């Protein structure tokens, strides 16, 4: 079976986010005064082969821990996991 | 009121994603043979002031269209919108 997983990799709350500050200030300069904060992370969509939902989730978690996130400064979560029709 | 919005900015399906190919190939080189595809986008968390949920959503959409996405190659969606307690 093939699964589609959406993973969010975001900076930990205590870590400075210069990219987010640029986004916030850019929005303010464009007249969006109501923006208080912005933080920028990664959204990764993976298609993986796995026997069942549990295995797919476990596989994607290992991928995150091995390559996709930097555990010193980043958190990750699987925001969605669904089976693909063609899988 | 203050609102927290999560925005996903992703490349349109027809657009090549070299970063995603690097992620896919990197995972395969690490032994994750079951990975078929990977695509990389942005996950942006915004805190904005707005009168109500409808205004907040409309404001964040305008921010996306003005600054956060490149309409030629990227799509965006608001994946979550919630009121913050201190708002």
Backbone of each chain as nested JSON, in Angstrom:
{
  "chains": [
    {"id": "A", "residues": [
      {"number": 1, "name": "UNK", "atoms": {"N": [0.837, -1.198, 0.0], "CA": [0.0, 0.0, 0.0], "C": [0.872, 1.249, 0.0]}},
      {"number": 2, "name": "UNK", "atoms": {"N": [0.348, 2.291, -0.64], "CA": [1.085, 3.558, -0.648], "C": [0.328, 4.57, 0.208]}},
      {"number": 3, "name": "UNK", "atoms": {"N": [1.092, 5.311, 0.961], "CA": [0.536, 6.294, 1.89], "C": [1.098, 7.666, 1.582]}},
      {"number": 4, "name": "UNK", "atoms": {"N": [0.263, 8.668, 1.802], "CA": [0.728, 10.046, 1.678], "C": [0.747, 10.659, 3.069]}},
      {"number": 5, "name": "UNK", "atoms": {"N": [1.915, 11.133, 3.462], "CA": [2.068, 11.724, 4.799], "C": [2.464, 13.186, 4.657]}},
      {"number": 6, "name": "UNK", "atoms": {"N": [1.82, 14.026, 5.458], "CA": [2.236, 15.425, 5.529], "C": [2.961, 15.638, 6.838]}},
      {"number": 7, "name": "UNK", "atoms": {"N": [4.153, 16.191, 6.741], "CA": [4.985, 16.42, 7.926], "C": [5.255, 17.913, 8.054]}},
      {"number": 8, "name": "UNK", "atoms": {"N": [5.104, 18.412, 9.275], "CA": [5.457, 19.806, 9.571], "C": [6.748, 19.798, 10.383]}},
      {"number": 9, "name": "UNK", "atoms": {"N": [7.756, 20.488, 9.898], "CA": [9.005, 20.644, 10.647], "C": [9.118, 22.12, 11.015]}},
      {"number": 10, "name": "UNK", "atoms": {"N": [9.093, 22.4, 12.317], "CA": [9.104, 23.804, 12.736], "C": [10.205, 24.034, 13.764]}},
      {"number": 11, "name": "UNK", "atoms": {"N": [10.691, 25.24, 13.812], "CA": [11.692, 25.59, 14.819], "C": [11.068, 25.489, 16.201]}},
      {"number": 12, "name": "UNK", "atoms": {"N": [11.849, 25.013, 17.178], "CA": [11.352, 24.989, 18.552], "C": [11.036, 26.416, 19.008]}},
      {"number": 13, "name": "UNK", "atoms": {"N": [10.058, 26.554, 19.906], "CA": [9.631, 27.905, 20.309], "C": [10.763, 28.779, 20.843]}},
      {"number": 14, "name": "UNK", "atoms": {"N": [11.762, 28.174, 21.479], "CA": [12.834, 28.989, 22.069], "C": [13.894, 29.399, 21.044]}},
      {"number": 15, "name": "UNK", "atoms": {"N": [13.795, 28.892, 19.824], "CA": [14.831, 29.167, 18.816], "C": [14.449, 30.409, 18.014]}},
      {"number": 16, "name": "UNK", "atoms": {"N": [15.418, 31.32, 17.838], "CA": [15.191, 32.506, 17.015], "C": [14.854, 32.114, 15.579]}},
      {"number": 17, "name": "UNK", "atoms": {"N": [13.966, 32.904, 14.965], "CA": [13.529, 32.604, 13.606], "C": [13.688, 33.859, 12.746]}},
      {"number": 18, "name": "UNK", "atoms": {"N": [14.902, 34.107, 12.231], "CA": [15.12, 35.324, 11.436], "C": [14.23, 35.391, 10.198]}},
      {"number": 19, "name": "UNK", "atoms": {"N": [13.957, 34.235, 9.588], "CA": [13.088, 34.233, 8.403], "C": [11.678, 34.706, 8.772]}},
      {"number": 20, "name": "UNK", "atoms": {"N": [11.214, 34.245, 9.943], "CA": [9.902, 34.679, 10.421], "C": [9.86, 36.181, 10.691]}},
      {"number": 21, "name": "UNK", "atoms": {"N": [10.949, 36.722, 11.232], "CA": [10.989, 38.167, 11.496], "C": [10.935, 38.962, 10.19]}},
      {"number": 22, "name": "UNK", "atoms": {"N": [11.608, 38.451, 9.161], "CA": [11.577, 39.127, 7.861], "C": [10.151, 39.104, 7.298]}},
      {"number": 23, "name": "UNK", "atoms": {"N": [9.474, 37.968, 7.439], "CA": [8.09, 37.876, 6.964], "C": [7.202, 38.857, 7.731]}},
      {"number": 24, "name": "UNK", "atoms": {"N": [7.337, 38.88, 9.045], "CA": [6.527, 39.797, 9.872], "C": [6.767, 41.249, 9.459]}},
      {"number": 25, "name": "UNK", "atoms": {"N": [8.051, 41.635, 9.367], "CA": [8.358, 43.03, 9.03], "C": [7.947, 43.364, 7.595]}},
      {"number": 26, "name": "UNK", "atoms": {"N": [8.087, 42.399, 6.697], "CA": [7.66, 42.622, 5.321], "C": [6.169, 42.871, 5.241]}},
      {"number": 27, "name": "UNK", "atoms": {"N": [5.396, 42.082, 5.982], "CA": [3.938, 42.268, 5.997], "C": [3.589, 43.636, 6.57]}},
      {"number": 28, "name": "UNK", "atoms": {"N": [4.283, 44.029, 7.649], "CA": [3.994, 45.349, 8.25], "C": [4.301, 46.473, 7.272]}},
      {"number": 29, "name": "UNK", "atoms": {"N": [5.413, 46.341, 6.56], "CA": [5.774, 47.384, 5.59], "C": [4.756, 47.481, 4.464]}},
      {"number": 30, "name": "UNK", "atoms": {"N": [4.076, 46.385, 4.201], "CA": [3.042, 46.393, 3.158], "C": [1.707, 46.896, 3.691]}},
      {"number": 31, "name": "UNK", "atoms": {"N": [1.678, 47.298, 4.961], "CA": [0.465, 47.874, 5.517], "C": [-0.347, 46.933, 6.39]}},
      {"number": 32, "name": "UNK", "atoms": {"N": [0.119, 45.711, 6.567], "CA": [-0.608, 44.77, 7.436], "C": [-0.174, 45.002, 8.883]}},
      {"number": 33, "name": "UNK", "atoms": {"N": [-0.76, 46.043, 9.497], "CA": [-0.33, 46.425, 10.845], "C": [-0.743, 45.389, 11.888]}},
      {"number": 34, "name": "UNK", "atoms": {"N": [-1.761, 44.613, 11.57], "CA": [-2.299, 43.681, 12.563], "C": [-1.496, 42.399, 12.735]}},
      {"number": 35, "name": "UNK", "atoms": {"N": [-0.345, 42.291, 12.092], "CA": [0.421, 41.054, 12.235], "C": [1.349, 41.156, 13.45]}},
      {"number": 36, "name": "UNK", "atoms": {"N": [1.197, 40.249, 14.376], "CA": [1.979, 40.287, 15.606], "C": [3.238, 39.442, 15.507]}},
      {"number": 37, "name": "UNK", "atoms": {"N": [3.155, 38.319, 14.852], "CA": [4.299, 37.421, 14.795], "C": [4.167, 36.514, 13.59]}},
      {"number": 38, "name": "UNK", "atoms": {"N": [5.305, 36.021, 13.128], "CA": [5.312, 35.038, 12.046], "C": [6.469, 34.083, 12.298]}},
      {"number": 39, "name": "UNK", "atoms": {"N": [6.201, 32.805, 12.072], "CA": [7.27, 31.811, 12.15], "C": [7.187, 30.915, 10.924]}},
      {"number": 40, "name": "UNK", "atoms": {"N": [8.349, 30.574, 10.404], "CA": [8.399, 29.848, 9.145], "C": [9.019, 28.467, 9.37]}},
      {"number": 41, "name": "UNK", "atoms": {"N": [8.322, 27.447, 8.902], "CA": [8.834, 26.086, 8.981], "C": [8.681, 25.398, 7.633]}},
      {"number": 42, "name": "UNK", "atoms": {"N": [8.88, 24.088, 7.638], "CA": [8.793, 23.324, 6.398], "C": [7.57, 22.414, 6.416]}},
      {"number": 43, "name": "UNK", "atoms": {"N": [7.004, 22.226, 5.25], "CA": [5.873, 21.321, 5.065], "C": [6.323, 20.308, 4.025]}},
      {"number": 44, "name": "UNK", "atoms": {"N": [6.446, 19.047, 4.423], "CA": [6.983, 18.02, 3.532], "C": [5.905, 16.966, 3.292]}},
      {"number": 45, "name": "UNK", "atoms": {"N": [5.641, 16.689, 2.03], "CA": [4.692, 15.633, 1.673], "C": [5.492, 14.439, 1.173]}},
      {"number": 46, "name": "UNK", "atoms": {"N": [5.291, 13.296, 1.817], "CA": [6.01, 12.076, 1.454], "C": [5.028, 11.036, 0.965]}},
      {"number": 47, "name": "UNK", "atoms": {"N": [5.413, 10.298, -0.08], "CA": [4.658, 9.108, -0.482], "C": [5.518, 7.904, -0.187]}},
      {"number": 48, "name": "UNK", "atoms": {"N": [4.997, 7.027, 0.665], "CA": [5.79, 5.875, 1.108], "C": [4.974, 4.59, 0.99]}},
      {"number": 49, "name": "UNK", "atoms": {"N": [5.695, 3.505, 0.782], "CA": [5.079, 2.174, 0.79], "C": [5.162, 1.607, 2.203]}},
      {"number": 50, "name": "UNK", "atoms": {"N": [4.038, 1.1, 2.708], "CA": [4.035, 0.461, 4.023], "C": [2.832, -0.471, 4.109]}},
      {"number": 51, "name": "UNK", "atoms": {"N": [2.957, -1.469, 4.976], "CA": [1.924, -2.52, 5.122], "C": [0.596, -1.978, 5.64]}},
      {"number": 52, "name": "UNK", "atoms": {"N": [0.7, -1.11, 6.641], "CA": [-0.521, -0.581, 7.253], "C": [-0.24, 0.817, 7.814]}},
      {"number": 53, "name": "UNK", "atoms": {"N": [-1.282, 1.42, 8.381], "CA": [-1.154, 2.805, 8.833], "C": [-0.105, 2.948, 9.935]}},
      {"number": 54, "name": "UNK", "atoms": {"N": [-0.091, 1.992, 10.847], "CA": [0.877, 2.059, 11.948], "C": [2.306, 2.021, 11.418]}},
      {"number": 55, "name": "UNK", "atoms": {"N": [2.582, 1.101, 10.485], "CA": [3.926, 1.003, 9.911], "C": [4.294, 2.274, 9.15]}},
      {"number": 56, "name": "UNK", "atoms": {"N": [3.324, 2.835, 8.434], "CA": [3.59, 4.055, 7.666], "C": [3.98, 5.195, 8.609]}},
      {"number": 57, "name": "UNK", "atoms": {"N": [3.227, 5.303, 9.705], "CA": [3.499, 6.379, 10.663], "C": [4.88, 6.197, 11.291]}},
      {"number": 58, "name": "UNK", "atoms": {"N": [5.193, 4.956, 11.611], "CA": [6.47, 4.672, 12.248], "C": [7.623, 4.948, 11.273]}},
      {"number": 59, "name": "UNK", "atoms": {"N": [7.415, 4.578, 10.004], "CA": [8.433, 4.808, 8.976], "C": [8.694, 6.305, 8.783]}},
      {"number": 60, "name": "UNK", "atoms": {"N": [7.613, 7.063, 8.682], "CA": [7.763, 8.508, 8.463], "C": [8.438, 9.155, 9.671]}},
      {"number": 61, "name": "UNK", "atoms": {"N": [8.105, 8.691, 10.869], "CA": [8.766, 9.229, 12.064], "C": [10.267, 8.973, 12.017]}},
      {"number": 62, "name": "UNK", "atoms": {"N": [10.65, 7.766, 11.58], "CA": [12.085, 7.48, 11.491], "C": [12.756, 8.35, 10.437]}},
      {"number": 63, "name": "UNK", "atoms": {"N": [12.069, 8.606, 9.344], "CA": [12.626, 9.499, 8.306], "C": [12.864, 10.899, 8.879]}},
      {"number": 64, "name": "UNK", "atoms": {"N": [11.9, 11.366, 9.662], "CA": [12.042, 12.698, 10.272], "C": [13.253, 12.719, 11.192]}},
      {"number": 65, "name": "UNK", "atoms": {"N": [13.365, 11.679, 12.012], "CA": [14.435, 11.683, 12.998], "C": [15.801, 11.475, 12.36]}},
      {"number": 66, "name": "UNK", "atoms": {"N": [15.838, 10.822, 11.19], "CA": [17.115, 10.53, 10.541], "C": [17.577, 11.675, 9.652]}},
      {"number": 67, "name": "UNK", "atoms": {"N": [16.639, 12.268, 8.912], "CA": [17.066, 13.253, 7.903], "C": [16.309, 14.571, 7.944]}},
      {"number": 68, "name": "UNK", "atoms": {"N": [15.003, 14.503, 8.167], "CA": [14.185, 15.674, 7.831], "C": [14.234, 16.793, 8.855]}},
      {"number": 69, "name": "UNK", "atoms": {"N": [14.506, 16.462, 10.101], "CA": [14.567, 17.547, 11.071], "C": [15.913, 17.535, 11.779]}},
      {"number": 70, "name": "UNK", "atoms": {"N": [16.289, 18.704, 12.254], "CA": [17.469, 18.858, 13.092], "C": [16.984, 18.828, 14.54]}},
      {"number": 71, "name": "UNK", "atoms": {"N": [17.249, 17.744, 15.268], "CA": [16.632, 17.594, 16.588], "C": [17.087, 18.628, 17.616]}},
      {"number": 72, "name": "UNK", "atoms": {"N": [18.183, 19.316, 17.32], "CA": [18.656, 20.338, 18.264], "C": [17.727, 21.552, 18.25]}},
      {"number": 73, "name": "UNK", "atoms": {"N": [17.26, 21.926, 17.07], "CA": [16.503, 23.177, 16.977], "C": [15.089, 23.003, 16.43]}},
      {"number": 74, "name": "UNK", "atoms": {"N": [14.738, 21.797, 15.975], "CA": [13.439, 21.652, 15.319], "C": [12.566, 20.56, 15.949]}},
      {"number": 75, "name": "UNK", "atoms": {"N": [11.266, 20.779, 15.877], "CA": [10.266, 19.764, 16.22], "C": [9.633, 19.271, 14.92]}},
      {"number": 76, "name": "UNK", "atoms": {"N": [9.017, 18.077, 14.989], "CA": [8.254, 17.656, 13.829], "C": [6.952, 17.002, 14.284]}},
      {"number": 77, "name": "UNK", "atoms": {"N": [5.969, 17.041, 13.396], "CA": [4.734, 16.295, 13.637], "C": [4.158, 15.863, 12.293]}},
      {"number": 78, "name": "UNK", "atoms": {"N": [3.476, 14.724, 12.337], "CA": [2.796, 14.228, 11.142], "C": [1.389, 14.809, 11.184]}},
      {"number": 79, "name": "UNK", "atoms": {"N": [1.094, 15.733, 10.27], "CA": [-0.196, 16.426, 10.358], "C": [-1.288, 15.675, 9.628]}},
      {"number": 80, "name": "UNK", "atoms": {"N": [-0.902, 14.758, 8.747], "CA": [-1.915, 14.003, 8.007], "C": [-1.274, 12.735, 7.463]}},
      {"number": 81, "name": "UNK", "atoms": {"N": [-2.06, 11.661, 7.453], "CA": [-1.579, 10.395, 6.879], "C": [-2.781, 9.712, 6.246]}},
      {"number": 82, "name": "UNK", "atoms": {"N": [-2.72, 9.477, 4.943], "CA": [-3.87, 8.849, 4.29], "C": [-3.369, 7.891, 3.216]}},
      {"number": 83, "name": "UNK", "atoms": {"N": [-4.183, 6.878, 2.982], "CA": [-3.84, 5.877, 1.992], "C": [-4.169, 6.408, 0.603]}},
      {"number": 84, "name": "UNK", "atoms": {"N": [-3.265, 6.186, -0.332], "CA": [-3.523, 6.612, -1.707], "C": [-4.297, 5.521, -2.432]}},
      {"number": 85, "name": "UNK", "atoms": {"N": [-5.207, 5.94, -3.281], "CA": [-6.089, 5.013, -3.986], "C": [-5.318, 3.976, -4.799]}},
      {"number": 86, "name": "UNK", "atoms": {"N": [-4.244, 4.459, -5.44], "CA": [-3.481, 3.574, -6.33], "C": [-2.515, 2.674, -5.572]}},
      {"number": 87, "name": "UNK", "atoms": {"N": [-2.511, 2.794, -4.229], "CA": [-1.469, 2.113, -3.463], "C": [-1.744, 0.619, -3.305]}}
    ]},
    {"id": "B", "residues": [
      {"number": 1, "name": "UNK", "atoms": {"N": [-9.153, 40.957, 19.002], "CA": [-8.857, 39.543, 19.202], "C": [-7.623, 39.158, 18.396]}},
      {"number": 2, "name": "UNK", "atoms": {"N": [-6.886, 38.208, 18.962], "CA": [-5.714, 37.72, 18.241], "C": [-5.966, 36.291, 17.764]}},
      {"number": 3, "name": "UNK", "atoms": {"N": [-5.529, 36.025, 16.545], "CA": [-5.763, 34.733, 15.917], "C": [-4.443, 34.123, 15.489]}},
      {"number": 4, "name": "UNK", "atoms": {"N": [-4.366, 32.832, 15.584], "CA": [-3.205, 32.114, 15.082], "C": [-3.621, 31.341, 13.841]}},
      {"number": 5, "name": "UNK", "atoms": {"N": [-2.943, 31.612, 12.745], "CA": [-3.277, 30.955, 11.477], "C": [-2.073, 30.156, 10.999]}},
      {"number": 6, "name": "UNK", "atoms": {"N": [-2.343, 28.938, 10.55], "CA": [-1.296, 28.141, 9.918], "C": [-1.552, 28.125, 8.421]}},
      {"number": 7, "name": "UNK", "atoms": {"N": [-0.526, 28.478, 7.678], "CA": [-0.631, 28.545, 6.224], "C": [0.363, 27.564, 5.608]}},
      {"number": 8, "name": "UNK", "atoms": {"N": [-0.102, 26.819, 4.617], "CA": [0.777, 25.934, 3.85], "C": [0.966, 26.55, 2.465]}},
      {"number": 9, "name": "UNK", "atoms": {"N": [2.2, 26.781, 2.114], "CA": [2.52, 27.263, 0.766], "C": [3.289, 26.154, 0.068]}},
      {"number": 10, "name": "UNK", "atoms": {"N": [2.702, 25.617, -1.003], "CA": [3.339, 24.474, -1.675], "C": [3.452, 24.746, -3.171]}},
      {"number": 11, "name": "UNK", "atoms": {"N": [4.439, 24.129, -3.783], "CA": [4.591, 24.26, -5.223], "C": [3.396, 23.62, -5.915]}},
      {"number": 12, "name": "UNK", "atoms": {"N": [2.932, 24.226, -7.023], "CA": [1.855, 23.613, -7.797], "C": [2.314, 22.254, -8.305]}},
      {"number": 13, "name": "UNK", "atoms": {"N": [1.38, 21.32, -8.458], "CA": [1.768, 19.956, -8.845], "C": [2.588, 19.885, -10.135]}},
      {"number": 14, "name": "UNK", "atoms": {"N": [2.367, 20.801, -11.06], "CA": [3.089, 20.729, -12.337], "C": [4.497, 21.31, -12.263]}},
      {"number": 15, "name": "UNK", "atoms": {"N": [4.844, 21.929, -11.131], "CA": [6.142, 22.605, -11.02], "C": [7.184, 21.637, -10.463]}},
      {"number": 16, "name": "UNK", "atoms": {"N": [8.345, 21.602, -11.106], "CA": [9.449, 20.77, -10.608], "C": [9.862, 21.194, -9.207]}},
      {"number": 17, "name": "UNK", "atoms": {"N": [10.25, 20.194, -8.404], "CA": [10.619, 20.47, -7.02], "C": [11.99, 19.84, -6.727]}},
      {"number": 18, "name": "UNK", "atoms": {"N": [13.07, 20.545, -7.106], "CA": [14.404, 19.957, -6.905], "C": [14.692, 19.646, -5.441]}},
      {"number": 19, "name": "UNK", "atoms": {"N": [14.187, 20.475, -4.53], "CA": [14.42, 20.218, -3.102], "C": [13.761, 18.907, -2.684]}},
      {"number": 20, "name": "UNK", "atoms": {"N": [12.564, 18.679, -3.212], "CA": [11.876, 17.424, -2.917], "C": [12.635, 16.218, -3.46]}},
      {"number": 21, "name": "UNK", "atoms": {"N": [13.227, 16.36, -4.654], "CA": [14.0, 15.251, -5.228], "C": [15.217, 14.936, -4.368]}},
      {"number": 22, "name": "UNK", "atoms": {"N": [15.849, 15.981, -3.841], "CA": [17.011, 15.77, -2.96], "C": [16.587, 15.035, -1.691]}},
      {"number": 23, "name": "UNK", "atoms": {"N": [15.443, 15.419, -1.139], "CA": [14.935, 14.739, 0.062], "C": [14.642, 13.27, -0.259]}},
      {"number": 24, "name": "UNK", "atoms": {"N": [13.946, 13.023, -1.364], "CA": [13.618, 11.649, -1.753], "C": [14.891, 10.81, -1.931]}},
      {"number": 25, "name": "UNK", "atoms": {"N": [15.856, 11.349, -2.684], "CA": [17.073, 10.587, -2.943], "C": [17.9, 10.416, -1.663]}},
      {"number": 26, "name": "UNK", "atoms": {"N": [17.907, 11.44, -0.824], "CA": [18.63, 11.331, 0.449], "C": [18.043, 10.237, 1.318]}},
      {"number": 27, "name": "UNK", "atoms": {"N": [16.728, 10.162, 1.387], "CA": [16.074, 9.108, 2.172], "C": [16.409, 7.733, 1.602]}},
      {"number": 28, "name": "UNK", "atoms": {"N": [16.384, 7.61, 0.271], "CA": [16.704, 6.319, -0.345], "C": [18.144, 5.912, -0.037]}},
      {"number": 29, "name": "UNK", "atoms": {"N": [19.052, 6.874, -0.099], "CA": [20.461, 6.556, 0.2], "C": [20.64, 6.119, 1.644]}},
      {"number": 30, "name": "UNK", "atoms": {"N": [19.752, 6.577, 2.514], "CA": [19.827, 6.174, 3.925], "C": [19.134, 4.835, 4.156]}},
      {"number": 31, "name": "UNK", "atoms": {"N": [18.619, 4.218, 3.096], "CA": [18.027, 2.891, 3.224], "C": [16.511, 2.871, 3.255]}},
      {"number": 32, "name": "UNK", "atoms": {"N": [15.886, 4.032, 3.133], "CA": [14.417, 4.067, 3.112], "C": [13.944, 3.81, 1.672]}},
      {"number": 33, "name": "UNK", "atoms": {"N": [13.938, 2.543, 1.291], "CA": [13.614, 2.202, -0.096], "C": [12.144, 2.462, -0.416]}},
      {"number": 34, "name": "UNK", "atoms": {"N": [11.306, 2.491, 0.603], "CA": [9.868, 2.614, 0.383], "C": [9.395, 4.017, 0.077]}},
      {"number": 35, "name": "UNK", "atoms": {"N": [10.3, 4.968, -0.08], "CA": [9.836, 6.329, -0.345], "C": [9.694, 6.534, -1.847]}},
      {"number": 36, "name": "UNK", "atoms": {"N": [8.504, 6.904, -2.273], "CA": [8.226, 7.066, -3.699], "C": [8.409, 8.501, -4.16]}},
      {"number": 37, "name": "UNK", "atoms": {"N": [8.041, 9.44, -3.314], "CA": [8.112, 10.842, -3.723], "C": [8.184, 11.725, -2.497]}},
      {"number": 38, "name": "UNK", "atoms": {"N": [8.737, 12.901, -2.678], "CA": [8.752, 13.899, -1.607], "C": [8.609, 15.272, -2.24]}},
      {"number": 39, "name": "UNK", "atoms": {"N": [7.815, 16.106, -1.62], "CA": [7.703, 17.5, -2.077], "C": [7.817, 18.396, -0.853]}},
      {"number": 40, "name": "UNK", "atoms": {"N": [8.516, 19.509, -1.04], "CA": [8.811, 20.386, 0.093], "C": [8.148, 21.739, -0.111]}},
      {"number": 41, "name": "UNK", "atoms": {"N": [7.429, 22.175, 0.89], "CA": [6.806, 23.49, 0.864], "C": [7.074, 24.226, 2.159]}},
      {"number": 42, "name": "UNK", "atoms": {"N": [6.359, 25.341, 2.342], "CA": [6.546, 26.142, 3.547], "C": [5.333, 26.046, 4.462]}},
      {"number": 43, "name": "UNK", "atoms": {"N": [5.598, 26.11, 5.745], "CA": [4.55, 26.136, 6.769], "C": [4.763, 27.419, 7.555]}},
      {"number": 44, "name": "UNK", "atoms": {"N": [3.8, 28.329, 7.464], "CA": [3.959, 29.645, 8.086], "C": [2.881, 29.818, 9.147]}},
      {"number": 45, "name": "UNK", "atoms": {"N": [3.302, 30.15, 10.359], "CA": [2.354, 30.425, 11.442], "C": [2.321, 31.929, 11.656]}},
      {"number": 46, "name": "UNK", "atoms": {"N": [1.121, 32.506, 11.539], "CA": [0.955, 33.949, 11.697], "C": [0.068, 34.235, 12.89]}},
      {"number": 47, "name": "UNK", "atoms": {"N": [0.424, 35.259, 13.663], "CA": [-0.482, 35.767, 14.695], "C": [-0.953, 37.136, 14.245]}},
      {"number": 48, "name": "UNK", "atoms": {"N": [-2.272, 37.258, 14.106], "CA": [-2.83, 38.508, 13.578], "C": [-3.988, 38.987, 14.443]}},
      {"number": 49, "name": "UNK", "atoms": {"N": [-4.17, 40.305, 14.451], "CA": [-5.325, 40.907, 15.116], "C": [-6.453, 41.047, 14.108]}},
      {"number": 50, "name": "UNK", "atoms": {"N": [-7.642, 40.599, 14.493], "CA": [-8.816, 40.766, 13.624], "C": [-10.067, 40.692, 14.492]}},
      {"number": 51, "name": "UNK", "atoms": {"N": [-11.145, 41.31, 13.976], "CA": [-12.405, 41.414, 14.71], "C": [-13.064, 40.053, 14.943]}},
      {"number": 52, "name": "UNK", "atoms": {"N": [-13.045, 39.217, 13.917], "CA": [-13.72, 37.929, 14.013], "C": [-13.031, 36.933, 13.083]}},
      {"number": 53, "name": "UNK", "atoms": {"N": [-13.516, 35.7, 13.099], "CA": [-12.859, 34.652, 12.333], "C": [-12.864, 34.94, 10.834]}},
      {"number": 54, "name": "UNK", "atoms": {"N": [-13.991, 35.447, 10.35], "CA": [-14.082, 35.733, 8.918], "C": [-13.049, 36.778, 8.51]}},
      {"number": 55, "name": "UNK", "atoms": {"N": [-12.923, 37.849, 9.305], "CA": [-11.947, 38.898, 8.985], "C": [-10.532, 38.354, 9.052]}},
      {"number": 56, "name": "UNK", "atoms": {"N": [-10.27, 37.507, 10.042], "CA": [-8.929, 36.933, 10.196], "C": [-8.57, 36.113, 8.967]}},
      {"number": 57, "name": "UNK", "atoms": {"N": [-9.522, 35.299, 8.527], "CA": [-9.269, 34.451, 7.364], "C": [-9.026, 35.294, 6.112]}},
      {"number": 58, "name": "UNK", "atoms": {"N": [-9.821, 36.33, 5.975], "CA": [-9.714, 37.192, 4.802], "C": [-8.361, 37.93, 4.823]}},
      {"number": 59, "name": "UNK", "atoms": {"N": [-7.961, 38.379, 6.016], "CA": [-6.685, 39.094, 6.174], "C": [-5.51, 38.19, 5.817]}},
      {"number": 60, "name": "UNK", "atoms": {"N": [-5.53, 36.965, 6.331], "CA": [-4.427, 36.035, 6.078], "C": [-4.37, 35.682, 4.585]}},
      {"number": 61, "name": "UNK", "atoms": {"N": [-5.539, 35.537, 3.966], "CA": [-5.553, 35.268, 2.528], "C": [-4.905, 36.403, 1.752]}},
      {"number": 62, "name": "UNK", "atoms": {"N": [-5.196, 37.636, 2.155], "CA": [-4.584, 38.776, 1.458], "C": [-3.08, 38.793, 1.672]}},
      {"number": 63, "name": "UNK", "atoms": {"N": [-2.638, 38.438, 2.88], "CA": [-1.189, 38.366, 3.134], "C": [-0.527, 37.339, 2.219]}},
      {"number": 64, "name": "UNK", "atoms": {"N": [-1.193, 36.202, 2.052], "CA": [-0.64, 35.168, 1.183], "C": [-0.526, 35.681, -0.24]}},
      {"number": 65, "name": "UNK", "atoms": {"N": [-1.601, 36.337, -0.699], "CA": [-1.615, 36.766, -2.096], "C": [-0.653, 37.918, -2.345]}},
      {"number": 66, "name": "UNK", "atoms": {"N": [-0.359, 38.703, -1.287], "CA": [0.5, 39.872, -1.461], "C": [1.974, 39.52, -1.312]}},
      {"number": 67, "name": "UNK", "atoms": {"N": [2.289, 38.683, -0.339], "CA": [3.712, 38.459, -0.023], "C": [4.112, 36.991, 0.062]}},
      {"number": 68, "name": "UNK", "atoms": {"N": [3.257, 36.159, 0.657], "CA": [3.759, 34.869, 1.122], "C": [3.892, 33.815, 0.023]}},
      {"number": 69, "name": "UNK", "atoms": {"N": [3.094, 33.938, -1.004], "CA": [3.237, 32.939, -2.066], "C": [3.533, 33.615, -3.391]}},
      {"number": 70, "name": "UNK", "atoms": {"N": [4.178, 32.86, -4.258], "CA": [4.415, 33.285, -5.633], "C": [3.305, 32.652, -6.47]}},
      {"number": 71, "name": "UNK", "atoms": {"N": [2.344, 33.47, -6.928], "CA": [1.152, 32.884, -7.57], "C": [1.456, 32.142, -8.864]}},
      {"number": 72, "name": "UNK", "atoms": {"N": [2.623, 32.379, -9.454], "CA": [2.955, 31.697, -10.704], "C": [3.239, 30.213, -10.45]}},
      {"number": 73, "name": "UNK", "atoms": {"N": [3.914, 29.938, -9.341], "CA": [4.355, 28.555, -9.123], "C": [3.817, 27.923, -7.841]}},
      {"number": 74, "name": "UNK", "atoms": {"N": [3.156, 28.712, -6.984], "CA": [2.761, 28.169, -5.675], "C": [1.26, 28.297, -5.413]}},
      {"number": 75, "name": "UNK", "atoms": {"N": [0.747, 27.321, -4.664], "CA": [-0.605, 27.378, -4.103], "C": [-0.487, 27.663, -2.609]}},
      {"number": 76, "name": "UNK", "atoms": {"N": [-1.581, 28.137, -2.018], "CA": [-1.575, 28.267, -0.557], "C": [-2.927, 27.834, -0.001]}},
      {"number": 77, "name": "UNK", "atoms": {"N": [-2.901, 27.395, 1.246], "CA": [-4.155, 27.128, 1.946], "C": [-3.96, 27.41, 3.43]}},
      {"number": 78, "name": "UNK", "atoms": {"N": [-5.044, 27.818, 4.073], "CA": [-5.017, 28.046, 5.52], "C": [-5.427, 26.728, 6.162]}},
      {"number": 79, "name": "UNK", "atoms": {"N": [-4.472, 26.072, 6.805], "CA": [-4.763, 24.732, 7.326], "C": [-5.374, 24.777, 8.712]}},
      {"number": 80, "name": "UNK", "atoms": {"N": [-5.235, 25.897, 9.399], "CA": [-5.809, 26.01, 10.748], "C": [-5.941, 27.486, 11.099]}},
      {"number": 81, "name": "UNK", "atoms": {"N": [-7.021, 27.805, 11.809], "CA": [-7.224, 29.187, 12.283], "C": [-7.904, 29.086, 13.634]}},
      {"number": 82, "name": "UNK", "atoms": {"N": [-7.254, 29.61, 14.676], "CA": [-7.868, 29.521, 16.005], "C": [-7.591, 30.794, 16.78]}},
      {"number": 83, "name": "UNK", "atoms": {"N": [-8.516, 31.099, 17.671], "CA": [-8.384, 32.292, 18.488], "C": [-7.426, 32.017, 19.634]}},
      {"number": 84, "name": "UNK", "atoms": {"N": [-6.54, 32.97, 19.905], "CA": [-5.611, 32.808, 21.022], "C": [-6.266, 33.313, 22.3]}},
      {"number": 85, "name": "UNK", "atoms": {"N": [-5.995, 32.645, 23.39], "CA": [-6.62, 32.957, 24.675], "C": [-6.386, 34.4, 25.115]}},
      {"number": 86, "name": "UNK", "atoms": {"N": [-5.162, 34.887, 24.875], "CA": [-4.808, 36.236, 25.341], "C": [-5.307, 37.327, 24.402]}},
      {"number": 87, "name": "UNK", "atoms": {"N": [-6.029, 36.913, 23.316], "CA": [-6.392, 37.875, 22.272], "C": [-7.532, 38.778, 22.695]}}
    ]}
  ]
}
